[in-house]
Amino acid sequence: DISAEETKLKQTKANADEFAKYQKLMEEKKAQFAIASKQLPQTDEVPMLLKNISQAGIDAGLSFLLFMPEPEKTKNFYAEIPVKMELSGTYHDLGVFFDRVAGMSRIVNIKSFEMNSALSGKKGKGGSSIRPKAVNLAKGKGAKNQGAVQDAVSTLNIACLAETYKFIEAPAAGSDNQEAQDTGKKEKGKKGK
């Protein structure tokens, strides 16, 4: 009987050692989750994040032709919030905007962007080089318009999709089942009438 109790005691000590290890692991995971959740805004923070993205573009010197949040795409514990944007500005302005968006504390990805020169209309997708048509200005003739033409040559129209994310709290256990049951009861009640 003493031998069985000693074995049980050894097992309990081993379990206690494992518990401490798992407790430490749990604390590490909680810290990682806290860091990740700071990058995923809560629902009430999303409008401010969208305003910050817009302000970053304005501060970079871009003009917004379109800024349209699209419907959310719900994933496991987060939702994707796509924002369709059409901008106008120089290549340098675009680079400054991308740099400012990259420096935000929240996760924002810029996807599927297209650029075309305001003058030539040539298009490039995601990093393609754009070479506007050369503009030939005769000396003296049209020299005062040279600045306007140069601005038009260097101005780009940019269409892109910014994607940010928000944290979604897990539904309470059984709430989905309860909703399904309630919906089923309502459907049965409608059929019986």
C-alpha positions in Angstrom: 0.0 0.0 0.0 2.9 2.4 0.8 4.4 1.6 -2.6 1.2 2.6 -4.4 1.0 5.8 -2.4 4.7 6.7 -3.2 3.9 6.1 -6.9 0.8 8.3 -6.6 3.0 11.0 -4.9 5.6 10.9 -7.7 2.8 11.2 -10.3 1.3 14.2 -8.4 4.7 15.9 -8.2 5.3 15.3 -11.9 1.8 16.8 -12.6 2.6 19.8 -10.4 5.9 20.3 -12.4 3.9 20.1 -15.7 1.3 22.5 -14.3 3.9 25.1 -13.6 5.4 24.6 -17.1 1.9 25.0 -18.7 1.1 27.9 -16.5 4.2 29.7 -17.8 3.4 28.8 -21.4 -0.1 30.2 -20.8 1.3 33.5 -19.6 3.6 33.7 -22.6 0.6 33.1 -24.9 -1.5 35.7 -23.1 1.4 38.2 -23.6 1.6 37.3 -27.4 -2.2 37.7 -27.7 -2.1 41.1 -26.0 0.5 42.3 -28.5 -1.4 40.9 -31.5 -4.7 42.3 -30.2 -3.2 45.8 -30.2 -2.6 45.4 -33.9 -6.2 44.3 -34.5 -8.5 47.1 -33.5 -11.8 46.6 -31.7 -15.0 47.4 -33.6 -15.3 50.9 -32.1 -11.7 51.8 -33.2 -12.2 51.0 -36.9 -13.6 54.4 -37.9 -10.6 56.1 -36.4 -8.2 53.7 -38.2 -9.9 54.5 -41.5 -9.6 58.2 -40.8 -5.9 57.7 -40.0 -5.3 55.9 -43.3 -7.1 58.8 -45.1 -5.1 61.4 -43.2 -1.8 59.6 -44.0 -2.6 59.9 -47.8 -3.6 63.6 -47.5 -0.4 64.3 -45.4 1.7 62.6 -48.1 0.3 65.0 -50.7 -2.2 62.6 -52.4 -5.7 63.6 -53.4 -8.4 61.1 -52.7 -10.8 60.5 -55.6 -12.5 57.6 -53.9 -12.3 56.2 -50.3 -14.9 53.4 -50.0 -14.9 50.8 -47.2 -16.4 47.6 -48.5 -18.3 44.9 -46.6 -16.3 43.0 -44.0 -15.2 39.4 -44.6 -15.5 37.4 -41.4 -12.7 34.9 -40.6 -12.0 32.8 -37.5 -11.4 35.4 -34.8 -11.0 38.5 -37.0 -12.7 40.3 -39.8 -11.0 41.8 -42.9 -12.1 45.3 -43.8 -11.3 46.1 -47.4 -11.2 49.8 -48.4 -11.2 50.6 -52.1 -9.2 53.8 -52.8 -8.5 55.9 -55.9 -5.8 58.5 -55.4 -4.0 61.1 -57.4 -0.4 62.3 -56.8 3.2 61.8 -57.7 5.1 58.5 -57.4 7.0 60.1 -54.5 3.8 61.0 -52.7 2.6 57.4 -53.1 5.9 56.1 -51.6 5.5 58.4 -48.6 1.9 57.3 -48.2 2.9 53.6 -48.3 5.7 54.3 -45.7 3.2 56.1 -43.4 0.7 53.2 -43.6 3.5 50.7 -42.9 4.5 52.7 -39.8 1.0 52.5 -38.3 0.5 50.5 -35.1 -2.4 48.6 -36.8 -2.1 46.1 -39.6 -2.9 47.6 -42.9 -2.0 45.8 -46.2 -2.1 47.5 -49.6 -3.2 45.1 -52.3 -3.7 45.0 -56.0 -2.8 48.5 -56.9 -2.8 50.0 -60.4 -1.1 53.1 -61.5 -1.6 55.1 -64.7 -0.1 58.4 -65.8 -2.6 61.2 -65.8 -1.2 62.3 -69.2 -0.6 59.0 -71.1 -3.2 56.7 -69.7 -0.6 53.8 -69.7 -1.3 51.3 -66.9 0.9 49.3 -64.7 -0.1 46.8 -62.1 1.7 46.4 -58.7 5.1 47.7 -59.4 5.3 47.8 -63.2 7.2 50.7 -64.5 5.3 53.5 -66.1 6.8 55.5 -68.9 4.6 58.4 -70.0 4.7 59.6 -73.6 7.4 62.2 -74.2 6.1 65.7 -74.6 8.0 67.8 -77.1 7.9 71.5 -76.4 9.5 73.9 -78.9 11.9 76.4 -77.4 10.0 79.6 -76.5 6.7 78.3 -77.9 4.6 76.9 -75.0 7.4 77.4 -72.5 5.0 78.9 -70.0 2.9 75.7 -70.2 6.0 73.5 -69.5 5.4 73.4 -65.8 1.8 72.4 -66.2 2.8 69.6 -68.7 5.5 68.4 -66.3 3.0 68.2 -63.5 0.6 66.2 -65.7 3.5 63.9 -66.7 4.5 63.2 -63.1 0.9 62.9 -61.7 -0.3 59.4 -61.3 -3.8 58.1 -60.8 -3.6 55.2 -58.4 -6.3 52.6 -57.6 -5.6 50.2 -54.8 -7.3 48.1 -52.1 -6.2 48.7 -48.5 -7.1 45.9 -46.2 -7.2 46.2 -42.4 -8.5 43.8 -39.8 -10.5 43.9 -36.6 -10.7 41.5 -33.7 -14.0 39.6 -33.3 -14.8 38.2 -29.9 -15.7 34.5 -29.9 -19.4 33.9 -29.6 -20.6 32.6 -26.2 -20.8 28.8 -26.1 -24.1 27.5 -27.2 -25.3 30.9 -28.6 -25.1 29.6 -32.2 -27.0 26.5 -31.3 -29.6 28.5 -29.5 -30.1 30.9 -32.5 -30.4 27.9 -34.8 -33.0 26.4 -32.5 -34.9 29.6 -32.2 -34.9 30.1 -36.0 -36.0 26.5 -36.5 -39.0 27.1 -34.1 -39.9 30.3 -36.0 -39.8 28.4 -39.3 -42.0 25.6 -38.0 -44.5 28.1 -36.6 -44.8 29.8 -40.0 -45.4 26.5 -41.8 -48.1 25.5 -39.4 -50.2 28.6 -40.1 
